[in-house]
Amino acid sequence: MTLQAAQVVLRPVISEKSMDQTNRHKYTFAVAQAANKMQIKDAVETLFKVTVLDVNVLNAKRKEKSRNRRRGRQVGYTSPWKKATF
């Protein structure tokens, strides 16, 4: 399965930790589950016209979320996703 560059990099991760890392020139993006490190590196280099030195990938597991409703407690899960930092 070949992915286009825009299909590999999905969105930037906006969190307090990732925004703090941008001061140190480390950027974090949510990427496609099927993408490997080489595909992520090539996609970032073509999309943003930069040179990527290294890529760190983390698979974020699903988390249980629950909420109380009028008819009882509802339990669900968040979607698992893949995060890349470079």
C-alpha positions, 0 to 999 in steps of 0.5 A, a space after each residue: 500500500 503506497 501512501 501519498 505525502 498528504 495521507 501520511 501526515 494527518 495533523 499537528 499535535 497541539 499540546 503543551 508538551 509539543 508546543 514547548 518542544 517547538 522551541 527546541 526545533 522538535 515537531 510532533 504530528 499525528 501520522 497514518 497507522 500504516 506509515 513507517 519511519 521512512 515514509 514519514 521522513 519522506 512525507 515531511 521533507 516533501 510537504 515542508 521542504 526541510 531536512 529531517 534528521 531523525 524520526 521517533 514514532 509512538 503508538 498511542 493506545 486506546 483509552 477508556 472513556 466513561 460518562 454518566 447519563 440519565 439511563 446509566 453509565 456509558 463506557 467507550 474507547 478513544 481511537 488508537 493513533 500513531 504519533 511522530 516526533 522529529 
